[in-house]
Amino acid sequence: MAARSGKTGTGEHRAAEVSLPDVVEARILDGYRIWIRFADGVEGVADVAGLVGQGVFEAWRDHSFFARMYVDAELGTVAWPGGLDLAPDALYELAAHGRPLPY
């Protein structure tokens, strides 16, 4: 996943030569699925159940914690309390191309 170096002021982040649209809206669906929409209009569903209980995602075993997800406008992605977030490039690949997580 690409490293991010900062906002461009256009609803995108720049990483080396890659432009990543920001997550602008998201909501929890059933289970561990998240509906997401990006600044460029791409939207889709991310099923992140495969990450539950792995490393930093151990906290998601408590679904009430998972349900505290919010859009972090500064990072341009979805996040949870305590600094937990998902890489927007992975979410974008899932929404645009239907690739399952984790990949």
Beta strands, then each sheet from edge to edge (+ up, - down):
strand 1: 12-15
strand 2: 18-21
strand 3: 23-28
strand 4: 33-38
strand 5: 43-47
strand 6: 70-72
strand 7: 77-80
strand 8: 84-85
sheet 1: 1+ 2-
sheet 2: 3+ 4- 5+
sheet 3: 6+ 7- 8+
end
